[in-house]
Amino acid sequence: MYDFGQIHKIPTVIMRGGTSKGLLLRRSDLPSDPKLRDEVILRLYGSPDSTQIDGLGGGTSLSSKLAIVGPSLQPDAHIDYTFGQVSLEKKVIDYHVTCGNFVTAVGLYAAEEGYVPLQEPVTYVRIYNTNINKMIVAEIPVKDGQIEYEGDFVIDGVPGSSAKIMINFLNSGGTFTGRTLPTGHATDMIHLQDGRQFEVSIVDCANVVVFVRAGDVGMQGTELQAEVNNNKGLMSTLESIRVEAGILIGMIQPDDREIVSPSSHALPKIAMIAPSQAYSTSDHRTIEENEIDLISRYISMGSLHRAYAVSGAIAVAAAAKIPGTIPNEAVATQKKGIRIGHPSGVIYVESTVEQDGTNWIVNRAANGRTARRLMEGYAHVPISVLREK
């Protein structure tokens, strides 16, 4: 950080990765004390505040992402990546999750900043994700010694087209719990405090996701943001299922049941699953039944994701290959990859899954994304932030 009168200037890069956006900050430019570091970052984003008007955050969970990066401490990696989900409502940064969309930005950043020498036609950036202690490989296209930015690859939820960046999650099964199926079962019955019960599939692959049938919670599965977010009964039910599933696998303590919120406990995530069917997207396009393999609606930080989280899509792809899971039963035929219908369109994910005794090994899970550097410069924080603690 650099003194500038009564403020500190912090080198900052703003990037889009997939359908997410946020700041990339070098760990060497931040305070070494974690508590003070988070105070500085929260002030940079303008949190807590739902609009983040006094900061660089975008006022949504998708535009309040954080990447702390630096030269890797791992001998086989090029760059270390610590992801943070900066809360809008609370003075909290959640480091217990990861973001597959934003890792695309980290891969591009590493290639741009010289963390790895460029090689044609593809530069493989090995990213060590400290949140999950896993390696992720970003495939950056290179031509004539330069990164290729222009291309015809399109991802729903982002306007225009760009060069495709493949993101490959290596050995991603059991990321947080050590098992792809944390309970050892393809499905489990969740009992709510009010006596209702719901069958779910809990899958740990890139992120821990609880899958529930849309029909079981009174939904078609094709609903868009307003229909989901404004349905208080549905959101309350989904949150209750998520919490009880978290208790079942030990990610949430039973005594915390009444105080858990999406901001305080981001994991597990929860998603509704439905069989493929025609529906209209948020931009009024029609997705035909034969264009997708299933439909899913992914809840992020207490509201419907306007597209689909890459880490969530990785979990869907893995689950679809495991007999008996709710995503598996929704897919008519098994193929190399799976097309997931979401509010903004379709996301395609490939996975390779094999059984090893009572566990399932996810050897490969890959997805095509795009990324772009939007701005670079210095972000300012008052010097008083460094004196508050």
N, C-alpha and C positions, 0 to 999 in steps of 0.2 A: 504494500500500500504506500501511497505517496501523500505527504502533507501538502495542503494547498489552502493556506489561510486557516479558516475554521472548519474545513472539511478534509476528508480523506478521499483520494482518487484511487479507484481500484480498476485495473485493466479488466475489461469485460467483453465477451462476445455473445451476441444474441443470435440463436440459430433455431431453425425449424428442423425437427427430425420426425419424419412421418407426419402424423396428425397432431403432434405435440410441439410446443414452443417454450423456450426458456433461456436461462443464462448458463454459459460455460465459464467457470471461474477456476483459475489455477490455484491449487492448494498452497503454493508458495506465496501467493498474494493475500492470503487470508490469515487471521490470527491463529496461532497454534492451539490455543485453548478452545475446546469444542463449544463451550457455553458462549464465550465471547464471539467466536466465529458465527454461531447461529444468530446472535443479536445483530451482527453486521448484515448477514444475508437477509434476515427478515426485514430490515430497514431498506435494503436495496429493492426488495419486492413490493414494499408498501403493505406488509402484513403485520398484524391482522386487520383486514378491512375487505369487505366483499367486493369492492371495486378496485382495490389496490391503486387508488388514484394518486397516492403520493410515492409511487414506486414504479418499477419496471414490469411488474406482474400484469397479466392481462385480464384479471378478474374472473378467470375460470380455472378449473383444475387442470385443463389441457394446456393452458398457457402460464401455469405457475410451476413449471418443472425446473429442476436444478441439476447441473452436472459439475462436480468438483473433480478436476483432472490433474494429472501430472505424470512425469516419467514413471514407468512401472517399477515396483519393488519386486516383481516376479521375473525370473530370468527368461521365461518364454513368452513374455507379453511386451507390447510396445507402449501401452498407456494404461494407467489405472483410471477407473471410472467409478465414482461414488454418486449414486443417484439420490436426490432428495425431492420429496413432494411437499412443496411449501403450502401450508394451510392458509386459506383465506380468512377463516373465522377465528382461529386460535393462534397463539404465539408458539407455533410448533412447526418443525420440519421433520417429516417422517422419513427415516433412512432404512426402515424395515421392509421396504418394497423395492421393486426395480421397474424400469420402463424400457420396453423393447423398441418403442418408437424413438425415444430420445437417444438411445445408443447409436442410432444411425447418424445423428449429428456428431456424436463423439468420434465415430469412425472417420467421417469426412474431415472433421477438425484435426485429427491426428495426422492425416495425410497432408492437409494444407500446411500444418505447422512444422512438418519435418520430423515427426516422431518415428516415421518409417520412410525409407527411400522409395520413391515411385518406381514401379515396374509395370511394363506393358504385357498383356492388355488389362491385367487385373492386379491391383495391389491389395494384398491380404493384410488387414490391420487386426492384430490380436489384442483384444481389449479385455483387461481383467476387471470384472465387476465386483467391487469389494462388498457390495450388499449381500451377494449370494455366493461369493467366493467361487465364481465360475468364469470360464473363458468364453468370450463371444468373438466371432470372427466377422468383420465387415469386409465385403468385397467391393473395392472402389475401382470403377472403370478408368483406365488411363490410355491416352492416345497421343502419339507424338511427344511423349515426355511430359504431358500435362493432364491434369484431372479433367475428365469429361463431365461437363455440367448439363449440356443439352442432350435431350433424348426424347423418346416417344413413350416412356413408361408413365402410366397414370395410376394414382391411388385415389380411391374414393375418399372424399373428405378434404382433399387439397386441390385447388384449381390448377389447371395447366398440366404440363408434362415435363419430365426431367429424365436424366440418366438413372438407370436402375442400380440401386445398391442392395445387394443380397446380405441379409443378416442371418448368421448361422449360430444357433445356440448349441454348444457342444455338451453332450451328456447332461441334459437339463432336467431329467427326471429326479424327483426328490430334492429339489432345490432348497427348500426350507425345512422339511421334516425328515429327509433321508429316504423317503419312499414315494414313488409316483402315486400310489394309492395309500395315503397316510393311515387309513384304518385297515388296510388289507382287503377291503371289500369294494366291489364295483359300485354298489349302492349301499346307502345307510338310511335308516328311518330317523328323522329328526323330530323330537317331541317339544312343542312350544309350551310355555308356561300356562297358556289359556286352554290347553288340552288338544289343540289341533296337532296333526302330524303330517309331515311331508317327506317323500322319498327324494334323496339327493345323491349325487355323485361328487365326491371330494377328490380333486386331482391336484397334485403338486408338481408342476412342470413350468419353469420360468417364474410363475406366480402360483399361489395356492388359490384355487377357484372352486366355489361351490356351485354345482349345476343343478337347477331345478326345472321341471317341465313348466312351460308357460301356462299350459292348460290347467295345471294343478293349483296355480295361484290366480285363476280366473282370467288369464290373458290369452290372446290369439298368438302372440309372439311377433306380430308385425307392427306393433305400436311404435309411435315416434316420441320425441322428448316430452312434449306437453302432456300427452296421454299417460305417460309413466310418471313423470315428476310431479304432476298435479294430483295424482291418485294417492292420497295420504294413506289409505288403507293398504294398498299394494306395497308402498314403500316401507310401511311399518312391518308388514308381514315378511318382506324380503330381508329387512334388517334383523328381525327376530330369528329367522332361519340362519342367517349368516353368523350371528352371535352364538347360537346353540351349536352350529357346526364347528366354530372356532373353539368352543369349550370341549367338544368331543375329541378334537385332535390336539388339545393342549396349547393352542395359540392364544387363548383367552382364559383367564382364571374365572371360575364360577362366581367368586365373590365380587367380580367386576361387572357382572351381568347388567346391572342397572345403570352403570356409568359409561359403558362402552359406546363409542360413536364412530362413524367413518373417519373422523379426524384423529381420534385418539388411537384407534386400532384399524389401520387400513387393510390388514389381512385377517382372515381370508377375504377375497373378493367374492362376489356372487353374480351369476348370469342366468338368464332364462333361456331355455332351449325349445325350439319348435321344429317340426318337419318342414322341408322346403315347400314353399307356396308363393304365389305371385303377391307382390306388395308394392306400395309406392314409397319412394325414399323421401328424405327431408327436402330435396330439391325437385320433387314431383316427377322423378323418373320412375318408370315401371321396371322392376326386376322380375323377370319371368321365373317360373318354378324350375325350369331346366337350366337356369344360369347359376344355380346354387345347390349345395348339398344339404344344408340345413340353415335355419335362422337362429340368431342369438341376439340377445339384448344384454349388454354388459354394464353393470353399475360401478361407477367410479366416484369415490368421495361423496357418496350419498345421492348421486344423480345419474341419469342415463348418459352413458358415453355417446357422443354424437357420431362416432364411427365405431372403432373397436381397438382396444389395446393390443399391441403385438404380443405381449406376454400372455394375455388372456387367450388370444388366438392360438398361440403355441400350446396352451393347455387344452383347448378344444381339439386341436389336431391330434394330440397324444391320446386323449380320451376316446376319440373316434376310432382308434385302432385297438382299444381294449374291450373285449366282449363284455356285454352286460351293463356298461355305463349308459347314462342317459344320452350323451352325445352319440354314442355308438348305435343305440337303438333308433336314433333319428335319421341315420344315414342309410340310404337304400343299398348302395354298393360300396365296396372298399376300393379305393384308388390310392395312387401315390400321394396326392395332395387333397385338400379339402377346401371348398369354397363356402365361406360363411357370409350369409346375408346380414347386414347390419343397417342402422338407420340411414347412413350415407351411401350405401352401395354394397360392394363385395370385397372381401379380403381373402387372398389365397395363401395357404400355408402348407408346407410339406413336412412330413415327419417319418422317421423310421423307428419303430417300436418292436421290441422282442421280449418275450417272457424269460425270466431267470428265476426258476423256482417259484416262490410266492411273490416275487417282485417283478416290476416291468421296467425295462431299461429303454430310455429314449436316447438313442445314439445320435440322432440328428433331428433338428427342427429348424427350418429355414423359411424366411419370408422376404419378399421384395419390397423395398421402401425407397423413398427419396428424401433428400435433405438439402438445406441451403443456408449459407451464412447470410444473415440479414443485416447485421451491423456490428461494428467493433469500435471500441474507444474506452472511455473511462466512466465508470459509474461513481456517483458521489454519495457519501454518507457524512452526516455531521460528526465532528470530532467528539461530541458529547456521547455518542453511542459507545465509544471505546472507554468512556469513563463511568458508564452507568453501573458496571458490575465490579 
